[in-house]
Amino acid sequence: MTLEQLIEIAKEVEVADPFDWADVALDEDEAYRLMAMNLIGEDLTPEIMLATIVKLCVENLVLNVRLMKQNDSMRLQSNN
């Protein structure tokens, strides 16, 4: 798999669960390229790939819970 193919597939996955890039100080294409470059050519077994996916999903869950708490807190402050 080429670097460009990896980036293309990763971006296709984002279509199903889009990320809001508006408030992030990163260029989307650059971010995908940087992360893909870190992984391309690694000798990753299916087990390592699944473990990595699980870890990333857990990180995403934790970040989303924190954002929801922050939004709830901000909403309560604005109502007072």
Phi and psi restraints in degrees (range 20) as a CNS / XPLOR table:
assign (resid 1 and name C) (resid 2 and name N)
       (resid 2 and name CA) (resid 2 and name C) 1.0 -85.5 20.0 2
assign (resid 2 and name N) (resid 2 and name CA)
       (resid 2 and name C) (resid 3 and name N) 1.0 164.9 20.0 2
assign (resid 2 and name C) (resid 3 and name N)
       (resid 3 and name CA) (resid 3 and name C) 1.0 -58.2 20.0 2
assign (resid 3 and name N) (resid 3 and name CA)
       (resid 3 and name C) (resid 4 and name N) 1.0 -45.0 20.0 2
assign (resid 3 and name C) (resid 4 and name N)
       (resid 4 and name CA) (resid 4 and name C) 1.0 -64.3 20.0 2
assign (resid 4 and name N) (resid 4 and name CA)
       (resid 4 and name C) (resid 5 and name N) 1.0 -38.3 20.0 2
assign (resid 4 and name C) (resid 5 and name N)
       (resid 5 and name CA) (resid 5 and name C) 1.0 -64.8 20.0 2
assign (resid 5 and name N) (resid 5 and name CA)
       (resid 5 and name C) (resid 6 and name N) 1.0 -42.8 20.0 2
assign (resid 5 and name C) (resid 6 and name N)
       (resid 6 and name CA) (resid 6 and name C) 1.0 -60.7 20.0 2
assign (resid 6 and name N) (resid 6 and name CA)
       (resid 6 and name C) (resid 7 and name N) 1.0 -45.3 20.0 2
assign (resid 6 and name C) (resid 7 and name N)
       (resid 7 and name CA) (resid 7 and name C) 1.0 -62.3 20.0 2
assign (resid 7 and name N) (resid 7 and name CA)
       (resid 7 and name C) (resid 8 and name N) 1.0 -44.3 20.0 2
assign (resid 7 and name C) (resid 8 and name N)
       (resid 8 and name CA) (resid 8 and name C) 1.0 -61.2 20.0 2
assign (resid 8 and name N) (resid 8 and name CA)
       (resid 8 and name C) (resid 9 and name N) 1.0 -45.1 20.0 2
assign (resid 8 and name C) (resid 9 and name N)
       (resid 9 and name CA) (resid 9 and name C) 1.0 -64.6 20.0 2
assign (resid 9 and name N) (resid 9 and name CA)
       (resid 9 and name C) (resid 10 and name N) 1.0 -43.0 20.0 2
assign (resid 9 and name C) (resid 10 and name N)
       (resid 10 and name CA) (resid 10 and name C) 1.0 -61.4 20.0 2
assign (resid 10 and name N) (resid 10 and name CA)
       (resid 10 and name C) (resid 11 and name N) 1.0 -40.9 20.0 2
assign (resid 10 and name C) (resid 11 and name N)
       (resid 11 and name CA) (resid 11 and name C) 1.0 -67.6 20.0 2
assign (resid 11 and name N) (resid 11 and name CA)
       (resid 11 and name C) (resid 12 and name N) 1.0 -33.7 20.0 2
assign (resid 11 and name C) (resid 12 and name N)
       (resid 12 and name CA) (resid 12 and name C) 1.0 -65.0 20.0 2
assign (resid 12 and name N) (resid 12 and name CA)
       (resid 12 and name C) (resid 13 and name N) 1.0 -36.1 20.0 2
assign (resid 12 and name C) (resid 13 and name N)
       (resid 13 and name CA) (resid 13 and name C) 1.0 -64.3 20.0 2
assign (resid 13 and name N) (resid 13 and name CA)
       (resid 13 and name C) (resid 14 and name N) 1.0 -36.6 20.0 2
assign (resid 13 and name C) (resid 14 and name N)
       (resid 14 and name CA) (resid 14 and name C) 1.0 -65.0 20.0 2
assign (resid 14 and name N) (resid 14 and name CA)
       (resid 14 and name C) (resid 15 and name N) 1.0 -27.0 20.0 2
assign (resid 14 and name C) (resid 15 and name N)
       (resid 15 and name CA) (resid 15 and name C) 1.0 -56.9 20.0 2
assign (resid 15 and name N) (resid 15 and name CA)
       (resid 15 and name C) (resid 16 and name N) 1.0 -38.9 20.0 2
assign (resid 15 and name C) (resid 16 and name N)
       (resid 16 and name CA) (resid 16 and name C) 1.0 -72.1 20.0 2
assign (resid 16 and name N) (resid 16 and name CA)
       (resid 16 and name C) (resid 17 and name N) 1.0 -28.6 20.0 2
assign (resid 16 and name C) (resid 17 and name N)
       (resid 17 and name CA) (resid 17 and name C) 1.0 -139.7 20.0 2
assign (resid 17 and name N) (resid 17 and name CA)
       (resid 17 and name C) (resid 18 and name N) 1.0 76.0 20.0 2
assign (resid 17 and name C) (resid 18 and name N)
       (resid 18 and name CA) (resid 18 and name C) 1.0 -65.2 20.0 2
assign (resid 18 and name N) (resid 18 and name CA)
       (resid 18 and name C) (resid 19 and name N) 1.0 148.0 20.0 2
assign (resid 18 and name C) (resid 19 and name N)
       (resid 19 and name CA) (resid 19 and name C) 1.0 -105.6 20.0 2
assign (resid 19 and name N) (resid 19 and name CA)
       (resid 19 and name C) (resid 20 and name N) 1.0 136.0 20.0 2
assign (resid 19 and name C) (resid 20 and name N)
       (resid 20 and name CA) (resid 20 and name C) 1.0 -83.0 20.0 2
assign (resid 20 and name N) (resid 20 and name CA)
       (resid 20 and name C) (resid 21 and name N) 1.0 106.8 20.0 2
assign (resid 20 and name C) (resid 21 and name N)
       (resid 21 and name CA) (resid 21 and name C) 1.0 -87.4 20.0 2
assign (resid 21 and name N) (resid 21 and name CA)
       (resid 21 and name C) (resid 22 and name N) 1.0 -3.2 20.0 2
assign (resid 21 and name C) (resid 22 and name N)
       (resid 22 and name CA) (resid 22 and name C) 1.0 -59.1 20.0 2
assign (resid 22 and name N) (resid 22 and name CA)
       (resid 22 and name C) (resid 23 and name N) 1.0 -40.6 20.0 2
assign (resid 22 and name C) (resid 23 and name N)
       (resid 23 and name CA) (resid 23 and name C) 1.0 -105.7 20.0 2
assign (resid 23 and name N) (resid 23 and name CA)
       (resid 23 and name C) (resid 24 and name N) 1.0 21.8 20.0 2
assign (resid 23 and name C) (resid 24 and name N)
       (resid 24 and name CA) (resid 24 and name C) 1.0 -110.8 20.0 2
assign (resid 24 and name N) (resid 24 and name CA)
       (resid 24 and name C) (resid 25 and name N) 1.0 132.5 20.0 2
assign (resid 24 and name C) (resid 25 and name N)
       (resid 25 and name CA) (resid 25 and name C) 1.0 -85.8 20.0 2
assign (resid 25 and name N) (resid 25 and name CA)
       (resid 25 and name C) (resid 26 and name N) 1.0 44.9 20.0 2
assign (resid 25 and name C) (resid 26 and name N)
       (resid 26 and name CA) (resid 26 and name C) 1.0 -132.6 20.0 2
assign (resid 26 and name N) (resid 26 and name CA)
       (resid 26 and name C) (resid 27 and name N) 1.0 145.2 20.0 2
assign (resid 26 and name C) (resid 27 and name N)
       (resid 27 and name CA) (resid 27 and name C) 1.0 -81.3 20.0 2
assign (resid 27 and name N) (resid 27 and name CA)
       (resid 27 and name C) (resid 28 and name N) 1.0 129.7 20.0 2
assign (resid 27 and name C) (resid 28 and name N)
       (resid 28 and name CA) (resid 28 and name C) 1.0 -56.3 20.0 2
assign (resid 28 and name N) (resid 28 and name CA)
       (resid 28 and name C) (resid 29 and name N) 1.0 -50.4 20.0 2
assign (resid 28 and name C) (resid 29 and name N)
       (resid 29 and name CA) (resid 29 and name C) 1.0 -61.3 20.0 2
assign (resid 29 and name N) (resid 29 and name CA)
       (resid 29 and name C) (resid 30 and name N) 1.0 -40.8 20.0 2
assign (resid 29 and name C) (resid 30 and name N)
       (resid 30 and name CA) (resid 30 and name C) 1.0 -65.8 20.0 2
assign (resid 30 and name N) (resid 30 and name CA)
       (resid 30 and name C) (resid 31 and name N) 1.0 -40.4 20.0 2
assign (resid 30 and name C) (resid 31 and name N)
       (resid 31 and name CA) (resid 31 and name C) 1.0 -63.0 20.0 2
assign (resid 31 and name N) (resid 31 and name CA)
       (resid 31 and name C) (resid 32 and name N) 1.0 -45.9 20.0 2
assign (resid 31 and name C) (resid 32 and name N)
       (resid 32 and name CA) (resid 32 and name C) 1.0 -62.7 20.0 2
assign (resid 32 and name N) (resid 32 and name CA)
       (resid 32 and name C) (resid 33 and name N) 1.0 -43.9 20.0 2
assign (resid 32 and name C) (resid 33 and name N)
       (resid 33 and name CA) (resid 33 and name C) 1.0 -62.5 20.0 2
assign (resid 33 and name N) (resid 33 and name CA)
       (resid 33 and name C) (resid 34 and name N) 1.0 -44.2 20.0 2
assign (resid 33 and name C) (resid 34 and name N)
       (resid 34 and name CA) (resid 34 and name C) 1.0 -60.9 20.0 2
assign (resid 34 and name N) (resid 34 and name CA)
       (resid 34 and name C) (resid 35 and name N) 1.0 -47.6 20.0 2
assign (resid 34 and name C) (resid 35 and name N)
       (resid 35 and name CA) (resid 35 and name C) 1.0 -67.8 20.0 2
assign (resid 35 and name N) (resid 35 and name CA)
       (resid 35 and name C) (resid 36 and name N) 1.0 -40.5 20.0 2
assign (resid 35 and name C) (resid 36 and name N)
       (resid 36 and name CA) (resid 36 and name C) 1.0 -64.2 20.0 2
assign (resid 36 and name N) (resid 36 and name CA)
       (resid 36 and name C) (resid 37 and name N) 1.0 -39.5 20.0 2
assign (resid 36 and name C) (resid 37 and name N)
       (resid 37 and name CA) (resid 37 and name C) 1.0 -63.5 20.0 2
assign (resid 37 and name N) (resid 37 and name CA)
       (resid 37 and name C) (resid 38 and name N) 1.0 -32.1 20.0 2
assign (resid 37 and name C) (resid 38 and name N)
       (resid 38 and name CA) (resid 38 and name C) 1.0 -71.4 20.0 2
assign (resid 38 and name N) (resid 38 and name CA)
       (resid 38 and name C) (resid 39 and name N) 1.0 -24.1 20.0 2
assign (resid 38 and name C) (resid 39 and name N)
       (resid 39 and name CA) (resid 39 and name C) 1.0 -104.0 20.0 2
assign (resid 39 and name N) (resid 39 and name CA)
       (resid 39 and name C) (resid 40 and name N) 1.0 -28.5 20.0 2
assign (resid 39 and name C) (resid 40 and name N)
       (resid 40 and name CA) (resid 40 and name C) 1.0 -62.2 20.0 2
assign (resid 40 and name N) (resid 40 and name CA)
       (resid 40 and name C) (resid 41 and name N) 1.0 135.8 20.0 2
assign (resid 40 and name C) (resid 41 and name N)
       (resid 41 and name CA) (resid 41 and name C) 1.0 86.8 20.0 2
assign (resid 41 and name N) (resid 41 and name CA)
       (resid 41 and name C) (resid 42 and name N) 1.0 -8.6 20.0 2
assign (resid 41 and name C) (resid 42 and name N)
       (resid 42 and name CA) (resid 42 and name C) 1.0 -71.7 20.0 2
assign (resid 42 and name N) (resid 42 and name CA)
       (resid 42 and name C) (resid 43 and name N) 1.0 146.3 20.0 2
assign (resid 42 and name C) (resid 43 and name N)
       (resid 43 and name CA) (resid 43 and name C) 1.0 -90.1 20.0 2
assign (resid 43 and name N) (resid 43 and name CA)
       (resid 43 and name C) (resid 44 and name N) 1.0 85.3 20.0 2
assign (resid 43 and name C) (resid 44 and name N)
       (resid 44 and name CA) (resid 44 and name C) 1.0 -102.6 20.0 2
assign (resid 44 and name N) (resid 44 and name CA)
       (resid 44 and name C) (resid 45 and name N) 1.0 123.1 20.0 2
assign (resid 44 and name C) (resid 45 and name N)
       (resid 45 and name CA) (resid 45 and name C) 1.0 -77.6 20.0 2
assign (resid 45 and name N) (resid 45 and name CA)
       (resid 45 and name C) (resid 46 and name N) 1.0 160.3 20.0 2
assign (resid 45 and name C) (resid 46 and name N)
       (resid 46 and name CA) (resid 46 and name C) 1.0 -56.3 20.0 2
assign (resid 46 and name N) (resid 46 and name CA)
       (resid 46 and name C) (resid 47 and name N) 1.0 -35.8 20.0 2
assign (resid 46 and name C) (resid 47 and name N)
       (resid 47 and name CA) (resid 47 and name C) 1.0 -64.9 20.0 2
assign (resid 47 and name N) (resid 47 and name CA)
       (resid 47 and name C) (resid 48 and name N) 1.0 -42.2 20.0 2
assign (resid 47 and name C) (resid 48 and name N)
       (resid 48 and name CA) (resid 48 and name C) 1.0 -67.1 20.0 2
assign (resid 48 and name N) (resid 48 and name CA)
       (resid 48 and name C) (resid 49 and name N) 1.0 -39.5 20.0 2
assign (resid 48 and name C) (resid 49 and name N)
       (resid 49 and name CA) (resid 49 and name C) 1.0 -64.4 20.0 2
assign (resid 49 and name N) (resid 49 and name CA)
       (resid 49 and name C) (resid 50 and name N) 1.0 -44.4 20.0 2
assign (resid 49 and name C) (resid 50 and name N)
       (resid 50 and name CA) (resid 50 and name C) 1.0 -64.2 20.0 2
assign (resid 50 and name N) (resid 50 and name CA)
       (resid 50 and name C) (resid 51 and name N) 1.0 -42.1 20.0 2
assign (resid 50 and name C) (resid 51 and name N)
       (resid 51 and name CA) (resid 51 and name C) 1.0 -62.0 20.0 2
assign (resid 51 and name N) (resid 51 and name CA)
       (resid 51 and name C) (resid 52 and name N) 1.0 -39.0 20.0 2
assign (resid 51 and name C) (resid 52 and name N)
       (resid 52 and name CA) (resid 52 and name C) 1.0 -65.5 20.0 2
assign (resid 52 and name N) (resid 52 and name CA)
       (resid 52 and name C) (resid 53 and name N) 1.0 -42.2 20.0 2
assign (resid 52 and name C) (resid 53 and name N)
       (resid 53 and name CA) (resid 53 and name C) 1.0 -62.3 20.0 2
assign (resid 53 and name N) (resid 53 and name CA)
       (resid 53 and name C) (resid 54 and name N) 1.0 -44.5 20.0 2
assign (resid 53 and name C) (resid 54 and name N)
       (resid 54 and name CA) (resid 54 and name C) 1.0 -60.6 20.0 2
assign (resid 54 and name N) (resid 54 and name CA)
       (resid 54 and name C) (resid 55 and name N) 1.0 -45.6 20.0 2
assign (resid 54 and name C) (resid 55 and name N)
       (resid 55 and name CA) (resid 55 and name C) 1.0 -59.9 20.0 2
assign (resid 55 and name N) (resid 55 and name CA)
       (resid 55 and name C) (resid 56 and name N) 1.0 -44.1 20.0 2
assign (resid 55 and name C) (resid 56 and name N)
       (resid 56 and name CA) (resid 56 and name C) 1.0 -65.7 20.0 2
assign (resid 56 and name N) (resid 56 and name CA)
       (resid 56 and name C) (resid 57 and name N) 1.0 -37.6 20.0 2
assign (resid 56 and name C) (resid 57 and name N)
       (resid 57 and name CA) (resid 57 and name C) 1.0 -65.3 20.0 2
assign (resid 57 and name N) (resid 57 and name CA)
       (resid 57 and name C) (resid 58 and name N) 1.0 -40.9 20.0 2
assign (resid 57 and name C) (resid 58 and name N)
       (resid 58 and name CA) (resid 58 and name C) 1.0 -64.6 20.0 2
assign (resid 58 and name N) (resid 58 and name CA)
       (resid 58 and name C) (resid 59 and name N) 1.0 -44.3 20.0 2
assign (resid 58 and name C) (resid 59 and name N)
       (resid 59 and name CA) (resid 59 and name C) 1.0 -58.8 20.0 2
assign (resid 59 and name N) (resid 59 and name CA)
       (resid 59 and name C) (resid 60 and name N) 1.0 -42.9 20.0 2
assign (resid 59 and name C) (resid 60 and name N)
       (resid 60 and name CA) (resid 60 and name C) 1.0 -63.6 20.0 2
assign (resid 60 and name N) (resid 60 and name CA)
       (resid 60 and name C) (resid 61 and name N) 1.0 -42.7 20.0 2
assign (resid 60 and name C) (resid 61 and name N)
       (resid 61 and name CA) (resid 61 and name C) 1.0 -60.0 20.0 2
assign (resid 61 and name N) (resid 61 and name CA)
       (resid 61 and name C) (resid 62 and name N) 1.0 -47.5 20.0 2
assign (resid 61 and name C) (resid 62 and name N)
       (resid 62 and name CA) (resid 62 and name C) 1.0 -61.6 20.0 2
assign (resid 62 and name N) (resid 62 and name CA)
       (resid 62 and name C) (resid 63 and name N) 1.0 -44.4 20.0 2
assign (resid 62 and name C) (resid 63 and name N)
       (resid 63 and name CA) (resid 63 and name C) 1.0 -63.3 20.0 2
assign (resid 63 and name N) (resid 63 and name CA)
       (resid 63 and name C) (resid 64 and name N) 1.0 -39.8 20.0 2
assign (resid 63 and name C) (resid 64 and name N)
       (resid 64 and name CA) (resid 64 and name C) 1.0 -66.8 20.0 2
assign (resid 64 and name N) (resid 64 and name CA)
       (resid 64 and name C) (resid 65 and name N) 1.0 -39.5 20.0 2
assign (resid 64 and name C) (resid 65 and name N)
       (resid 65 and name CA) (resid 65 and name C) 1.0 -62.8 20.0 2
assign (resid 65 and name N) (resid 65 and name CA)
       (resid 65 and name C) (resid 66 and name N) 1.0 -43.3 20.0 2
assign (resid 65 and name C) (resid 66 and name N)
       (resid 66 and name CA) (resid 66 and name C) 1.0 -61.6 20.0 2
assign (resid 66 and name N) (resid 66 and name CA)
       (resid 66 and name C) (resid 67 and name N) 1.0 -42.5 20.0 2
assign (resid 66 and name C) (resid 67 and name N)
       (resid 67 and name CA) (resid 67 and name C) 1.0 -63.9 20.0 2
assign (resid 67 and name N) (resid 67 and name CA)
       (resid 67 and name C) (resid 68 and name N) 1.0 -40.9 20.0 2
assign (resid 67 and name C) (resid 68 and name N)
       (resid 68 and name CA) (resid 68 and name C) 1.0 -63.7 20.0 2
assign (resid 68 and name N) (resid 68 and name CA)
       (resid 68 and name C) (resid 69 and name N) 1.0 -42.3 20.0 2
assign (resid 68 and name C) (resid 69 and name N)
       (resid 69 and name CA) (resid 69 and name C) 1.0 -62.3 20.0 2
assign (resid 69 and name N) (resid 69 and name CA)
       (resid 69 and name C) (resid 70 and name N) 1.0 -43.4 20.0 2
assign (resid 69 and name C) (resid 70 and name N)
       (resid 70 and name CA) (resid 70 and name C) 1.0 -62.9 20.0 2
assign (resid 70 and name N) (resid 70 and name CA)
       (resid 70 and name C) (resid 71 and name N) 1.0 -43.5 20.0 2
assign (resid 70 and name C) (resid 71 and name N)
       (resid 71 and name CA) (resid 71 and name C) 1.0 -64.9 20.0 2
assign (resid 71 and name N) (resid 71 and name CA)
       (resid 71 and name C) (resid 72 and name N) 1.0 -41.0 20.0 2
assign (resid 71 and name C) (resid 72 and name N)
       (resid 72 and name CA) (resid 72 and name C) 1.0 -63.1 20.0 2
assign (resid 72 and name N) (resid 72 and name CA)
       (resid 72 and name C) (resid 73 and name N) 1.0 -42.1 20.0 2
assign (resid 72 and name C) (resid 73 and name N)
       (resid 73 and name CA) (resid 73 and name C) 1.0 -63.7 20.0 2
assign (resid 73 and name N) (resid 73 and name CA)
       (resid 73 and name C) (resid 74 and name N) 1.0 -42.7 20.0 2
assign (resid 73 and name C) (resid 74 and name N)
       (resid 74 and name CA) (resid 74 and name C) 1.0 -66.8 20.0 2
assign (resid 74 and name N) (resid 74 and name CA)
       (resid 74 and name C) (resid 75 and name N) 1.0 -37.2 20.0 2
assign (resid 74 and name C) (resid 75 and name N)
       (resid 75 and name CA) (resid 75 and name C) 1.0 -66.0 20.0 2
assign (resid 75 and name N) (resid 75 and name CA)
       (resid 75 and name C) (resid 76 and name N) 1.0 -41.4 20.0 2
assign (resid 75 and name C) (resid 76 and name N)
       (resid 76 and name CA) (resid 76 and name C) 1.0 -65.2 20.0 2
assign (resid 76 and name N) (resid 76 and name CA)
       (resid 76 and name C) (resid 77 and name N) 1.0 -39.7 20.0 2
assign (resid 76 and name C) (resid 77 and name N)
       (resid 77 and name CA) (resid 77 and name C) 1.0 -65.8 20.0 2
assign (resid 77 and name N) (resid 77 and name CA)
       (resid 77 and name C) (resid 78 and name N) 1.0 -37.4 20.0 2
assign (resid 77 and name C) (resid 78 and name N)
       (resid 78 and name CA) (resid 78 and name C) 1.0 -74.1 20.0 2
assign (resid 78 and name N) (resid 78 and name CA)
       (resid 78 and name C) (resid 79 and name N) 1.0 -22.4 20.0 2
assign (resid 78 and name C) (resid 79 and name N)
       (resid 79 and name CA) (resid 79 and name C) 1.0 -81.5 20.0 2
assign (resid 79 and name N) (resid 79 and name CA)
       (resid 79 and name C) (resid 80 and name N) 1.0 -15.1 20.0 2
